[in-house]
Amino acid sequence: MAPTIEPVHTHPQMPASTTVVIIGAGIIGLTAALTLAERNIPVVVLEKGRIAGEQSSRNLGWVRKTSRHAADIPLALAADRLWAQMAERVGADVGYRQAGIMFIGRTEAQMAMHAGWLASVKHLSLDSRLLSKREIDALVPGGQGAWAGGIHTPSDARAEPTLASSAIARAAMAKGVVIIEQCAVRTLQTQAGKVSGVVTEHGEIRCEQVLLAGGLWSRRFLGNHGVSLPTLPLTCSVLRTQPMDGPTDIAVGAPDFSFRKHKDGGFIITQRGKLDAFLTLDHLLLGKQYLPQLKAQRDFLKISLGKYFVDDLRLSRRWQPDDVSPFERVRVQDPRANAGLNADALNNLKAAWPVFERAQIAQAWAGTLDVTPDSNPVIGPVAQIPGLTLASGFSGHGFGTSPAAGHLAADLVSGQVPIIDPAPYRFERFA
């Protein structure tokens, strides 16, 4: 069952024209819309299902710099600043709490990875530091794990996925953004080789620019226009406990579980060492580009072939503007939580911190990530289609950087000086 997000009353009617159309009302598209509206640029956001109905409300809520690629950290640092200002900016609580994030390891090999990452970002002057077992026990008391050590970044944080997107959407609408749910964009319109509008299931909208922030659906949308975006789906299962006393406000990631405090006093828990990889045709089409990841993370993936493959195969890869699109056939990607992985995560956590023996499960859900070959997103123009900008492929860590990622996308769409150097996110790196 999907998490329940704060409801938002969106617009019932679609305008005939605007300056920017944003495809996708996840948190990236919404932060971009808010940024553009603050610059008095007219925006319409079109969502095939409901606001934040997919990964934007299903993620873990971590806002971290720890273990990110060095090239990705400037975006995370910019996001830290914007998250800290978000409640005031949107006039509502988004659950942002700067309580820190800690990763812990059982082996010297795992600690060597943490030490290697720390060395790779030394020039960025982060507040991350390595921890001994004694320091872990002091920061997260009551544990019984035989930890080799850990790494801790006190300035890392968390926010609430079920609050943030809704608050941002309401603030954007208050500044003039039009958001329409249950309105799938079928295709782009072009004139003289440049984007001139979009065709939706309810008619056409003329515009000057389009931002595609469609998450895992962006690959299929672009494919219909002859553009290949390399992303593959992975599914993460999550559980939330009833309110309970816990060992810390710090978010903790171990090799085979993670946990963080939830706004209601419970904990969000996942099996950090396993993701479901339900095979699709795209795994066959793109597999070669992912071989380095597969070799490094084979044990991390629970690969299976079944219903997901058949369901995906039934969805069109090519269609016309007057055809029913795949986005109308699947309004919300709602995978079933893997009860086995969730039970495994909770059992591993109980063995490490026995206080979780008293945990009672309140809810479980799953979400589908869109993962690129280098695990970094694409944020930038699509050269083959002038007037189209892409912000997708966030590989499971888009929520944390979303304020800066949406800001960067808005900068690129509106021709402003970008908030950070966009070079690491260029689409052309996959050419």
ABEGO torsion letter per residue (X at the ends): XBBBBBBBBBBABBBABBABBBBEABAAAAAAAAAAAAAGBBBBBBBABBBGABAAAABAGBBBABGBBAAAAAAAAAAAAAAAAAAAAAGBBAGBBBAEBBBBBABAAAAAAAAAAAAAAAAAGBABBBBBAAAAAAABBGBABBBAEBBBBAABBBBBAAAAAAAAAAAAAAAGBBBBBGBBBABBBBBGGBBAEBBBAAEBBBBABBBBBAEAAAAAAAAAAGBBBBBBBBBBBBBBBBBBBBABABBBBBAABBBBBBAAGBBBBBBAABBBBBBBAAAAAAAAAAAAAAAAAAAABBBBBBAAAAAAAABBABBBAABBBAAAABABBBBBBBAAAAAAAAAAAAAABAAAAABBBABBBBBBBBBBAAGBBBBEBBAABBGBBBBBGAGGAAAAAAAAAAAAAAAAAAGBBBABBAAAABAAAAX
